[in-house]
């Protein structure tokens, strides 16, 4: 049986914990998939391949630019140590599983420390919320994603360090410092911000949380440990012989690095209103739970149960771990307010480029841990209405507008219940709370049905049905006896069946990936769907990836290509140099200037940097599509200027005639077509000049 104290954080039989971990991992892979060799991995993995084989990507502008300043150097060392002996795909999956397990264990431990009255149940609820939440991703950073990334690995370490100090901040100070030192090694920006949050928390805890957090002198010792721990990670990732801004002015660097390179991560005014509203809902719901609004007698019985379970009683309302976590959340919110002012008002480049709104993701996670206690309390003592509220809240975190609607409904019923309790038993129409809740929800469902592009009203209706079933099921009188009697049978029959069901899709995807690509069954829709769901091996999924594999097999290792600015995967799958890709951008001034000039040529737009950025921000997809509108002459000339001998572009249309066919006398010689894309070879310079 799960206990609320840290001395026994797992089940009485240790193997049960690993069974639960395996079950959750299988369910996650089934429901969310595993999307390796794509996204941010696609343009960063070539740095790892170059490290393992120096003959690759010779002269590649992006790969060589990061020799001067590479904030991923520590992460490359970690990946190299794992993938070199295991292989690229298996090594990446091992790192993903490790990230997953560390995150789940840390979140579970944090939730049990904050809500000791709910024991192990609240931990699994918090883990489920962290893994599933999509709403409120300001800065476009999710709490967890279906691929291994350096920021996710550093975030997992951050959760582990936070769990260490929230449980007992005055014991073994070196452990969280070492954990954050490793996080800084992997991701210097996130590790440094986590260390700053933890250091600030230690100082405040030492003032308001004595004697458990220790005297101010112990807080100073903790800060010293943190400073020593993060130094190696910062040192390995510092620029070598060049400053970040170089010869660029403040305004030019701001335009290229902030507004053009990563505006979706750095500039708060570009994030959509639903993102901001739903992110605010996390804070509102966490505040409701901390205040005990909307739980009525549930919060009072929970506090009594917490005291009986041995929770530290320095406060009549919150156990110390809950108070510490609330302080951490308050520190992050205050820091985000300062960061917003520095970015949007002062345009501070030094603040902006470290992406401080990564901590907004941590704030969402902390809020979910606090909200997990609300869900468990509603399910345990809230009756049928409690189950409805809990399932609606859980479903709300899957979308922006639906979370806004659910939060408004929850806020309305919570406020009315708080007023009723404040009246101390005076006459109050109890049906008013339920009527207001359903009225607000009905208006919200109508809004979602007419305005939400994700049709958020449908999942909320499903949540109501699930809540109804769970509410009636929980009322069955034989519930407790059936669980106790069936426990051993479940361990012998139910658990293996559940594991088999959870891992059916991932194992099927592994078998599908092992199937030869030229086998007829490999083109079956089921096989392709399985591989697309969980890409556990390097199997191409689209035309560009298949074209890149052809280029790897039929072009020399030293070949350089130009191609569409948007897609990220060609450099990785081809193992060949690429003159330009928008996502694969350097960080220091010299590399940025070269990257910007190549960008200008690829979209044939040669205005000032300010004009270029304005045109890009209006509609970046249409802006990047200007590459496909270039003529063969323009692409051939650009390839020669950028040192490339091969061109990737749209496949030729049949009625275009011989000018786009193999053996033509045009500047580009068609080599291979793969679906909507084709690869061409630039003819001799003299022929290109004569053709022009």
C-alpha positions in Angstrom: 0.0 0.0 0.0 1.3 3.4 -0.9 2.3 5.7 2.0 2.6 9.4 2.2 6.1 9.6 3.8 9.2 9.8 1.8 10.8 6.9 3.6 8.6 4.5 1.7 7.8 6.3 -1.6 7.0 3.2 -3.5 4.8 0.2 -3.0 5.5 -2.5 -0.5 6.7 -4.7 -3.3 9.3 -2.7 -5.3 8.4 -4.4 -8.6 5.0 -2.9 -8.5 6.4 0.6 -9.1 8.3 -0.6 -12.2 5.1 -2.2 -13.5 3.2 1.0 -13.1 6.0 2.9 -14.8 6.0 0.5 -17.7 2.2 0.7 -17.9 2.2 4.6 -18.0 5.0 4.6 -20.6 3.2 2.2 -22.8 0.0 4.2 -22.6 1.9 7.4 -23.4 3.5 5.8 -26.5 0.1 4.5 -27.6 -1.8 7.7 -27.1 0.8 10.4 -27.8 3.3 8.4 -29.9 7.0 8.8 -30.2 8.2 11.3 -32.9 11.9 10.9 -33.2 14.1 12.2 -36.1 11.7 15.2 -36.5 11.1 18.7 -35.2 14.0 20.2 -33.3 15.9 16.9 -33.3 16.1 17.1 -37.1 18.4 20.1 -37.3 20.4 19.3 -34.1 21.3 15.7 -34.6 23.7 16.6 -37.5 25.9 18.2 -34.8 26.0 14.8 -33.1 26.7 13.0 -36.4 29.6 15.4 -37.2 31.0 14.8 -33.7 30.9 11.0 -34.3 32.2 11.2 -37.9 34.2 14.4 -38.8 34.0 13.6 -42.5 30.3 14.5 -42.5 29.0 18.0 -43.3 32.3 19.4 -44.4 31.8 23.0 -45.1 28.2 23.0 -43.9 27.5 26.6 -42.8 25.3 25.8 -39.8 27.4 22.9 -38.5 30.6 24.9 -38.8 29.1 28.1 -37.3 28.3 26.3 -34.1 32.0 25.6 -33.6 32.3 29.2 -32.4 29.3 29.2 -30.0 27.3 26.0 -29.3 24.9 26.0 -26.3 24.2 22.3 -27.1 27.8 21.1 -26.5 27.1 19.5 -23.2 24.0 17.7 -24.5 26.0 16.5 -27.5 28.5 14.9 -25.1 25.7 13.1 -23.2 24.1 11.9 -26.5 27.4 10.8 -27.8 28.1 8.7 -24.7 24.7 6.9 -25.1 24.3 6.6 -28.9 27.8 5.7 -29.9 27.6 2.2 -28.3 23.9 1.6 -28.9 23.3 3.3 -32.2 21.4 6.5 -33.0 17.8 5.3 -32.8 18.1 3.0 -29.8 20.3 5.5 -27.9 17.7 8.3 -28.4 14.9 6.0 -27.2 17.0 5.1 -24.1 17.4 8.8 -23.3 13.7 9.3 -23.9 12.8 6.6 -21.5 15.2 8.0 -18.9 13.7 11.5 -19.3 10.2 10.0 -19.0 11.0 8.0 -15.8 12.8 10.8 -14.1 10.0 13.3 -14.8 7.3 10.9 -13.6 9.2 9.9 -10.4 9.9 13.5 -9.5 6.4 14.8 -10.1 5.0 11.9 -8.2 7.2 12.6 -5.2 6.4 16.3 -5.3 2.7 15.7 -5.4 2.8 13.2 -2.5 4.9 15.7 -0.5 2.5 18.5 -1.1 -0.7 16.4 -0.6 0.3 13.8 2.1 -3.4 13.3 2.9 -4.0 11.7 -0.5 -1.0 9.3 -0.5 -0.1 7.8 -3.8 -3.2 8.6 -5.7 -2.4 12.2 -6.1 1.0 11.4 -7.5 -0.4 9.5 -10.5 -3.0 12.1 -11.1 -0.3 14.8 -11.2 1.8 12.6 -13.6 -1.1 12.2 -15.9 -1.8 15.9 -16.0 1.8 16.7 -16.7 2.0 14.2 -19.5 -1.3 15.2 -21.1 -1.5 19.0 -20.7 -1.4 21.0 -23.9 -3.2 24.2 -23.0 -1.4 27.4 -22.1 1.9 26.7 -23.8 3.1 30.3 -24.0 6.5 30.3 -25.6 5.4 27.2 -27.5 7.0 24.9 -24.9 5.1 21.9 -23.8 5.5 20.3 -20.4 6.4 17.0 -22.0 6.8 16.0 -25.7 7.0 12.7 -27.5 10.7 13.0 -28.4 14.0 13.4 -26.5 15.2 17.0 -26.4 17.8 18.7 -24.3 15.3 21.1 -22.6 13.1 18.1 -21.7 16.1 16.3 -20.2 17.1 19.4 -18.2 13.4 19.9 -17.2 13.3 16.4 -15.8 16.4 17.1 -13.7 14.8 20.3 -12.6 11.8 18.4 -11.3 14.0 16.0 -9.5 16.0 18.8 -7.8 12.7 20.6 -6.9 11.4 17.4 -5.3 14.5 17.1 -3.3 14.4 20.5 -1.7 10.6 20.8 -1.3 10.6 17.6 0.7 13.4 18.6 3.0 15.4 21.8 2.1 17.7 21.5 5.1 19.1 18.1 4.3 21.9 17.0 1.9 22.2 20.4 0.2 24.7 19.1 -2.3 22.3 16.7 -4.0 19.9 19.2 -5.7 22.9 21.4 -6.5 24.6 18.5 -8.4 21.4 17.7 -10.2 21.0 21.3 -11.4 24.7 21.3 -12.3 23.9 18.4 -14.7 20.9 20.3 -16.0 23.1 23.3 -16.7 25.6 21.0 -18.5 22.7 19.7 -20.7 20.9 23.0 -21.3 22.7 26.1 -19.9 19.8 28.5 -20.2 17.3 26.3 -18.4 19.8 25.1 -15.9 20.8 28.6 -14.9 17.2 29.7 -14.6 16.3 26.7 -12.5 19.3 27.4 -10.2 18.2 31.1 -9.8 14.6 30.0 -8.9 15.9 27.4 -6.4 18.4 29.8 -4.9 15.7 32.5 -4.4 13.4 29.9 -2.9 16.1 28.8 -0.4 16.6 32.3 0.8 12.9 32.9 1.4 12.4 29.5 3.0 15.2 30.2 5.4 13.2 33.3 6.6 9.6 32.0 6.7 10.1 28.3 7.1 12.5 27.8 10.0 13.7 25.5 11.4 13.1 23.0 8.7 14.7 25.0 5.9 17.5 26.1 8.1 18.9 29.4 9.2 20.0 32.0 6.6 23.6 30.8 6.9 22.5 27.4 5.6 20.7 29.2 2.7 24.0 30.9 1.9 25.7 27.5 1.9 23.0 26.2 -0.5 23.7 29.2 -2.8 27.4 28.4 -2.8 26.7 24.8 -3.7 24.5 26.0 -6.6 27.1 28.4 -7.9 29.8 25.7 -7.9 27.6 23.2 -9.5 26.5 25.3 -12.5 29.9 26.6 -13.4 31.1 23.6 -15.4 27.9 23.6 -17.5 28.3 27.3 -18.2 32.0 27.0 -19.0 31.6 24.2 -21.5 29.0 26.2 -23.4 30.5 29.7 -23.4 31.6 31.3 -26.7 35.2 30.5 -27.7 37.0 33.6 -28.7 34.0 35.6 -29.8 31.3 37.6 -28.2 27.7 36.9 -28.9 26.8 40.3 -30.4 30.1 40.7 -32.2 30.1 43.8 -34.4 26.3 44.0 -34.7 24.5 46.8 -33.1 21.8 46.2 -30.4 19.0 46.9 -33.0 20.5 44.6 -35.7 21.1 41.7 -33.3 17.5 42.1 -31.9 16.1 42.0 -35.4 18.0 38.9 -36.5 18.2 36.9 -33.3 14.9 37.7 -31.6 12.3 38.8 -34.2 13.6 36.7 -37.1 15.3 33.7 -35.6 12.9 32.6 -32.8 10.1 35.1 -32.3 7.6 32.3 -31.4 9.8 31.5 -28.3 10.9 34.9 -27.3 8.3 37.6 -27.9 5.3 37.5 -25.6 3.2 39.9 -27.7 3.2 37.3 -30.5 1.5 34.6 -28.5 -2.2 34.1 -29.1 -4.8 35.4 -26.7 -6.2 31.8 -26.0 -2.7 30.8 -25.0 -2.4 33.6 -22.5 -5.9 33.1 -21.1 -5.4 29.3 -20.6 -2.0 29.8 -19.0 -3.7 32.2 -16.6 -6.2 29.5 -15.8 -3.5 27.3 -14.4 -2.6 30.0 -11.9 -6.3 30.7 -11.1 -7.0 27.1 -10.4 -3.9 26.6 -8.3 -4.9 29.6 -6.3 -8.4 28.2 -5.8 -7.0 25.0 -4.5 -4.5 26.7 -2.2 -7.3 28.8 -0.8 -9.6 25.8 -0.4 -12.4 27.4 -2.4 -15.0 25.1 -3.9 -14.2 22.1 -1.8 -16.3 22.8 1.3 -16.1 20.1 3.8 -13.6 18.2 1.6 -10.8 20.6 2.4 -11.4 20.4 6.2 -11.5 16.6 6.2 -8.4 16.5 4.0 -6.5 18.7 6.4 -7.5 16.5 9.3 -6.4 13.4 7.4 -3.1 15.1 6.6 -2.5 15.7 10.2 -3.3 12.1 11.0 -0.9 10.9 8.3 2.0 12.7 10.0 2.1 15.9 8.0 4.3 18.6 9.6 2.0 20.9 11.5 3.7 24.3 11.5 0.6 25.8 9.9 -3.0 25.2 10.5 -3.8 25.1 6.8 -0.8 24.0 4.7 1.9 21.4 5.3 5.4 22.9 4.9 6.0 21.2 1.5 2.8 22.9 0.1 3.9 26.2 1.4 7.4 25.8 -0.1 6.0 24.9 -3.5 3.6 27.9 -3.4 6.5 30.1 -2.6 8.4 28.7 -5.6 5.4 29.4 -7.8 5.1 33.0 -6.5 8.8 33.6 -7.2 8.5 32.3 -10.8 5.4 34.5 -11.4 7.3 37.6 -10.1 10.3 36.7 -12.3 8.1 36.4 -15.3 6.6 39.8 -14.7 10.1 41.3 -14.6 11.1 39.4 -17.7 8.0 40.7 -19.6 8.9 44.2 -18.7 12.6 43.7 -19.8 11.6 42.2 -23.1 8.6 44.1 -24.2 9.3 47.5 -22.8 13.1 47.7 -22.5 14.0 45.4 -25.4 16.9 43.9 -23.3 18.7 41.5 -25.7 20.6 39.8 -22.8 17.4 38.9 -21.1 15.5 37.9 -24.2 17.9 35.5 -25.7 18.0 33.3 -22.6 14.2 32.7 -23.1 13.0 33.4 -19.5 9.5 32.3 -20.4 10.7 28.7 -20.2 9.9 29.2 -16.6 6.3 29.7 -17.5 6.2 26.0 -18.4 7.6 25.2 -14.9 4.9 27.4 -13.4 2.3 25.4 -15.3 3.7 22.1 -14.0 3.7 23.4 -10.4 0.1 24.6 -10.8 -0.9 21.1 -12.1 0.7 19.5 -9.0 -1.4 21.8 -6.8 -4.5 21.2 -9.0 -4.0 17.4 -8.8 -5.0 17.6 -5.1 -8.2 19.3 -6.1 -9.1 16.5 -8.6 -8.5 13.8 -6.0 -10.5 15.7 -3.3 -13.4 16.2 -5.7 -13.4 12.5 -6.7 -13.2 11.3 -3.1 -15.8 13.4 -1.4 -17.6 15.5 -4.0 -20.3 13.0 -5.1 -21.5 12.9 -8.6 -21.0 16.6 -9.0 -17.4 16.2 -7.8 -16.7 13.6 -10.5 -18.2 15.8 -13.2 -16.0 18.8 -12.1 -12.9 16.6 -11.9 -13.3 15.0 -15.3 -14.1 18.4 -16.9 -11.0 19.9 -15.4 -8.8 17.0 -16.6 -10.2 17.3 -20.1 -9.9 21.0 -20.1 -6.1 20.9 -20.0 -6.0 19.4 -23.5 -7.0 22.7 -25.2 -6.8 26.4 -24.7 -10.4 27.5 -25.0 -11.9 24.5 -23.3 -9.7 25.2 -20.3 -10.9 28.8 -20.2 -14.5 27.6 -20.2 -14.0 24.9 -17.6 -12.1 27.3 -15.3 -14.9 29.9 -15.5 -17.4 27.2 -14.5 -15.2 26.0 -11.7 -14.6 29.5 -10.5 -18.3 30.3 -10.4 -19.3 27.2 -8.3 -16.3 27.7 -6.1 -17.1 31.3 -5.3 -20.8 30.4 -4.5 -19.7 27.6 -2.2 -17.2 29.9 -0.4 -20.0 32.4 0.1 -22.3 29.7 1.5 -19.7 28.5 3.9 -19.0 32.1 5.0 -22.7 32.5 5.9 -22.2 29.8 8.5 -25.4 27.8 7.8 -27.8 30.6 7.2 -30.5 30.1 4.6 -29.0 29.4 1.2 -30.5 27.8 -1.9 -28.1 24.9 -2.5 -29.4 24.4 -5.9 -28.2 27.8 -6.9 -24.6 26.6 -7.1 -25.4 23.7 -9.4 -27.7 25.9 -11.6 -25.0 28.5 -12.0 -22.4 25.9 -12.8 -24.5 24.2 -15.5 -25.6 27.6 -16.9 -22.0 28.8 -17.3 -21.0 25.4 -18.8 -23.9 25.5 -21.3 -22.9 29.0 -22.5 -19.3 27.9 -22.7 -20.2 24.8 -24.8 -22.2 26.9 -27.1 -19.2 29.3 -27.5 -16.9 26.3 -28.2 -19.3 24.9 -30.8 -19.3 28.1 -32.8 -15.8 29.6 -32.3 -13.3 26.9 -31.3 -11.4 25.5 -34.2 -10.6 22.4 -32.2 -14.3 21.7 -31.5 -13.6 21.7 -27.8 -17.2 21.2 -26.9 -17.1 17.5 -28.0 -14.3 16.4 -25.6 -16.1 18.2 -22.8 -19.3 16.3 -23.5 -17.3 13.1 -23.5 -15.8 14.2 -20.1 -19.4 14.6 -18.7 -20.2 11.1 -19.8 -17.1 9.7 -18.2 -17.8 11.6 -15.0 -21.3 10.2 -14.9 -20.1 6.6 -15.3 -17.3 7.1 -12.7 -19.7 8.8 -10.3 -22.2 5.9 -10.4 -19.4 3.3 -10.3 -17.9 4.9 -7.2 -21.2 4.5 -5.4 -21.3 0.7 -5.7 -21.3 -0.8 -2.2 -19.0 -3.6 -3.1 -16.3 -1.3 -4.5 -13.8 -1.6 -1.6 -14.4 -5.4 -1.1 -14.0 -6.1 -4.8 -10.6 -4.3 -4.9 -9.3 -6.1 -1.9 -10.5 -9.5 -2.9 -9.4 -9.1 -6.6 -6.0 -7.7 -5.8 -4.1 -10.9 -6.2 -6.1 -12.0 -9.2 -5.4 -8.6 -10.7 -1.7 -9.0 -10.1 -1.6 -12.4 -11.7 -4.0 -11.8 -14.6 -5.0 -8.1 -14.9 -1.6 -6.5 -14.8 -0.1 -8.6 -17.6 -3.2 -8.0 -19.7 -3.0 -4.3 -19.0 0.7 -4.2 -19.9 0.1 -6.2 -23.1 -2.7 -3.8 -24.2 -0.6 -0.7 -23.3 2.4 -1.9 -25.3 0.5 -3.4 -28.3 0.9 -0.3 -30.5 4.6 0.4 -29.6 5.7 -3.2 -30.1 3.7 -3.3 -33.4 5.4 -0.1 -34.5 8.8 -1.7 -33.7 7.9 -4.7 -35.9 6.6 -2.5 -38.7 9.9 -0.5 -38.6 11.9 -3.7 -39.0 10.0 -4.6 -42.2 12.1 -4.0 -45.4 11.1 -0.9 -47.2 10.7 -2.6 -50.6 8.4 -5.3 -49.1 4.8 -5.0 -50.4 3.5 -5.1 -46.8 5.6 -2.1 -45.9 3.2 0.1 -47.9 0.1 -1.1 -46.1 -1.8 1.6 -44.4 -1.7 -0.2 -41.0 2.1 -0.6 -41.2 2.6 3.1 -42.2 0.3 4.2 -39.4 2.2 2.3 -36.8 5.5 3.7 -37.9 4.1 7.2 -38.0 2.7 6.7 -34.5 5.9 5.5 -32.9 9.1 6.0 -35.0 11.4 3.8 -32.9 13.8 3.3 -35.9 15.1 5.5 -38.7 12.3 4.9 -41.2 11.4 7.7 -43.6 7.8 9.0 -43.5 7.5 11.6 -46.1 8.7 12.5 -49.6 11.5 14.7 -48.5 13.0 12.1 -46.1 12.9 9.5 -48.8 14.5 11.9 -51.3 17.2 12.6 -48.7 18.0 8.9 -48.3 18.3 8.6 -52.1 20.8 11.6 -52.0 22.8 9.9 -49.3 23.2 6.8 -51.5 23.8 8.5 -54.8 25.8 11.6 -54.1 29.4 12.1 -52.7 29.9 12.8 -49.0 31.2 16.2 -49.8 28.1 17.3 -51.8 26.3 20.4 -50.8 22.6 21.2 -51.5 20.2 24.1 -51.5 16.6 23.5 -50.8 13.3 24.9 -49.4 13.9 27.0 -46.3 11.2 25.5 -44.1 11.6 21.7 -43.9 14.1 20.7 -41.1 14.8 17.1 -42.0 16.9 17.0 -45.2 20.3 17.6 -43.6 19.8 14.8 -41.1 18.4 12.2 -43.4 20.8 12.9 -46.3 24.0 13.2 -44.2 24.9 16.0 -46.7 25.7 19.6 -46.3 22.9 22.1 -46.7 23.6 25.7 -47.6 20.6 27.1 -45.7 17.7 26.1 -43.5 15.6 28.6 -41.5 15.4 26.6 -38.3 19.1 25.7 -38.3 20.4 29.1 -37.4 23.6 30.0 -35.5 23.5 32.0 -32.3 26.5 34.4 -32.5 26.6 37.6 -34.6 29.0 36.4 -37.5 26.9 33.2 -38.1 23.7 35.1 -37.9 24.8 37.7 -40.6 25.8 34.9 -43.0 22.5 33.0 -42.2 20.5 36.1 -42.9 22.1 36.8 -46.3 21.5 33.2 -47.3 17.9 33.5 -46.2 17.5 36.7 -48.4 18.7 34.8 -51.4 16.5 31.8 -50.8 13.3 33.9 -50.8 14.6 36.6 -53.3 13.9 39.4 -50.9 16.6 42.0 -50.5 15.1 44.8 -48.5 16.5 46.1 -45.2 16.5 43.7 -42.1 13.6 45.6 -40.7 11.6 45.2 -43.9 12.6 41.6 -44.2 11.4 40.8 -40.6 8.1 42.6 -41.1 7.4 40.6 -44.3 8.4 37.4 -42.5 6.1 37.9 -39.5 3.1 38.7 -41.6 2.9 35.2 -43.1 6.1 33.2 -42.7 4.8 30.1 -44.6 3.9 32.2 -47.7 7.2 34.1 -47.3 9.2 30.8 -47.4 7.2 29.6 -50.3 8.9 32.2 -52.4 11.8 29.7 -52.9 9.5 27.5 -55.0 8.7 30.5 -57.2 12.3 31.0 -58.3 13.2 30.0 -61.8 15.8 27.3 -62.6 18.2 30.1 -63.6 17.9 31.7 -60.2 18.3 28.5 -58.3 21.3 27.5 -60.3 23.0 30.9 -59.8 22.2 30.9 -56.1 23.6 27.4 -55.7 26.9 28.4 -57.3 27.1 31.5 -55.1 26.5 29.4 -52.0 28.9 26.7 -53.0 26.3 24.0 -53.8 26.2 21.6 -56.7 22.7 20.2 -56.0 19.2 21.7 -55.8 16.1 20.3 -54.0 12.9 21.8 -55.3 9.4 20.9 -56.4 9.1 17.9 -58.8 8.7 19.0 -62.4 5.2 19.1 -63.9 4.7 16.9 -66.9 3.5 19.7 -69.2 6.6 21.8 -68.4 8.4 20.1 -71.3 12.0 19.2 -71.7 13.4 22.2 -69.8 12.8 20.3 -66.6 13.6 16.8 -67.8 16.7 14.8 -67.4 19.1 15.3 -70.3 17.8 18.8 -71.0 20.1 21.7 -71.8 18.8 23.9 -68.9 20.9 24.9 -66.0 19.6 22.1 -63.8 19.8 18.4 -64.6 17.0 16.3 -63.1 18.4 13.4 -61.1 15.5 11.9 -59.1 11.9 12.5 -58.2 10.3 11.4 -54.9 6.6 12.4 -54.7 6.3 16.2 -54.6 10.1 16.8 -54.4 13.0 16.3 -56.8 16.7 16.7 -56.7 18.7 18.4 -59.6 22.4 18.8 -60.3 23.7 22.2 -61.4 25.5 22.0 -64.7 28.9 23.4 -65.4 29.4 27.1 -64.7 30.0 27.9 -68.4 26.8 26.2 -69.4 24.9 28.1 -66.7 26.3 31.4 -67.9 25.6 30.7 -71.6 22.0 29.7 -70.7 21.5 32.9 -68.8 
